[in-house]
């Protein structure tokens, strides 16, 4: 009787201009069976080349690097069909870089002072198609996104979105999970998931992080107007140790 074959390891490329950072991550990843480092890059240009040649599942990306930085590399990588998913790992010293990275298509954002186990977990989350933001940057990021638009872009219109979908998008912008959305709107979790799926398709959003950005860019959620349909109590985005956006 043959046993069930193990799932293939998540293929990872490490991108950082500091060799010590790459070495530390590579050594930790080597100790777990479900992750595998298939390449390393010292700058954004090298990461773009490795993304094209190796087609890794996840690229762990620093932001500030010589030459092509992490934001431009992320934008190039995620513009390709069937792209690798990008998990940003940075010191988070510049709000504009955070906002730019997520707009460029990053599916996760972590700071380097997080534990190595948390970083490994984040790689798995992003590889599975979810999105993740480090709890220590969630509130700061949400405030920075509020009411902002990228330079030279027009305010996004939600003409194809129904009123109920607008409510769901507003709650997503407030950081609510599908379970919390279901409770707030008195619908089933399955129905909430269906609305999220529709929003991803209608708004051409890669993942939930992109929906959060859209909620702020369209003005559905602002600092002065927290998430929550009229007549219902507002919910401020919560900060949790494992703040996975699901």
N, C-alpha and C positions, 0 to 999 in steps of 0.2 A: 504494500500500500504506500503510494507516494505521498509525501507531505506537501502542503501548500508552498509554492515557491515564494521566496521573499520578494517584496517590492523593490524595484531598482532604487539605488541611493539617489538622493537629490544632488544634482551636479552643480557645484558652486565655483564661481570665480571671485577672488578677493582683489579689491582695488583700493590701494592706499599708497601714498608716497613714502610712508614710513615702513621700512622692512620689518622692524620689530613688531608692529601691529599685525602685519600679514603672518609673520612667523607664529605669534601667539595664537591667532585664530586657526591657522593651519594645524598646529599641534593639538588643539582642543577638538577640532573637527575629526582629526585622524582617529580619535578614541571612540567615536560613535559610529555604529554600522550603517545608519540611514543617511549620512551626509558624506560627500566626497569632494575635495578640492581638485578641480580639473585644470586650473590655471590661476596665474597671479599677474596683476598689472600695477605699474607704478604711477600711472596717470590716466586721464580720461581717454586719450587717443588709443592707448594700448587696450583699454577695456572695450572700446568699440570694436577693435580688430578681433579680440578674443570672443566677443559676443557673436560676431559673424562666423568665425571659423569653428568654434566649439559648441555653440548653441546651448549654453548652460541653462539650468532651470532658474537659478538665482544669481544675481551679481551683487555682492556686498560692496557698496560704493561710498568712498569718502567724497567730500564736496570740494574742499580747497586743496588743489594739487597744481603743480606747475604745468604750463601748457593748457591743454584742454581740461577744464574743470569738471567736477562731477555733474553739475547741472546740464551742461551742454552734452556731455557723454550720455546722460540719462535720456535726454530729449532725442538724441540720434538713435539710441538702442530701442527705445519704446516706439519709435516711428516705424520700425520694420514690421512686416507681417509675422504674426506668431512670435512676438519678442520674448526675450528673457525678462523675468521680473526683477526689478531693482529694489534693493533694501539699502537705504541710506544709513551710514554709520558715521557720525561726525561729533565734533565737540560742541556743536550748536552755540555758536557765538554771534550769529548774525541772522536775525529774523527774515531778512530778504532772501537769504539762501534757503531757508526752510520752505518758505512759500514757493520759491522758484523751483525747488526740487520736486515738490508735490505736483505743481502745475506741469512740470516736464514729464510726469508719468510715473514717478516713484510710487511703489505700492506699500512702502513702510519707511518709518523714520525712527532711528534710535540714536541715543547719545552714548559716547564711548565709556562713560562711567558706569554703565549697566553691567551686571554680572555676566560672565561668559555663558552660563546656562540660559540666561534670558535671551542672549543673542542667538544661541542655537535654536531656542524655541521660536524666535522670530523668523529665522530662516525657514523653518518648517511651515509656519503659518503663511508666509508669503508664497512659498512654493505650492501650497495647497489652493491658492487662488484667493485667499483672504487678504485683508489689509490691516496694518498695525502701526500705531503711533505710541511712542514711549510715554508713559504716564507723566513723567516730569516735564514734558513739553506740550501736553495736550491743551491746557488752559492758555498758555502763552501763544500757541499756534492759533487757537480759535479766536482769541482777541485780535491777533494780527490779521487774520483772514477777514474779519468783520468789515463789511462795506468796501473791501478793496477789490480792484480789478487790475489785471495786468496792463502795463502801459500800452496805449494805442488800441486797446480792444474795446468793443462796444458792449454794453450791458446785455447779457443773454436774456432772450425772451423765452417764456415757457408756454408757447402757443399750443403745443401738442400734448400738454400735460393736463389731466383732469383735475378737478378740485380736490378729490380724495388723494390723488397722487401728489398734489402740492402739499397737502397736510403731512403725508408720509415723508416727503423730501425735507420739510421743515423740521420734523423730528429727527431725521437722520443728521441734519445740520447741527442739532443740539446734542449729538453724541448718543442717542438712544439705540439700544439693541433691538432686534426684531421682536423679542419677547416684550420689551418695554413699549414698543410701538403698538403691539397687539393689545396690551393692557390699556394704553392711553386711548386708543380708538375703538375699544370693545370689539375687536375682530380676532380671528384665530391667528396663531403664529404662521401657519401655512399661507394664509391670505396676506399677511404682512410680507412674507418672503416673495410672494407673487408680485406685489406692488414694487418691491425693491428691484426685482428682475426686470419689470417693465420700465422702470426709471432708468436703469442702466442701459437698456436698449434704446429708449427714446432720446436720451440725452447723450448717447454715444460716450458713456463714461466707462473707464476701464474697471473701476472697483469703487468701493464705498468711500474711500478717501476723496476720489474725484467728485462724488455726489456731495460731500461736505463742502468742498470748494464751490460747487455750483450753487448750493443753498445760500452761501454768503455773497457770491457774486451777483445773484439775482435779487438780493435784498430780503429774501424770505426770513433770514435770521440775522440779527445785528446785536451788538453789545447792548443797545437800549431796548431791543425787543427779543428776548430769549425765545427759544423754540417752544411751540405749543399752540394748537389751534385756539381761536377765540373762545372764551368762556371756559377754558380748561387751565388748570394751574401750570405755570411754566416750569420747565426742568432745566437746570443749569448742567452743562456737560460735567460728568463725574470723572474724577481721577482715581484710577485703581492701579494696583500693582501690576496686574496683567491686563492692560487696556487694549484688548483686541477688538477691532471694529468688525462686528459680524452682522 
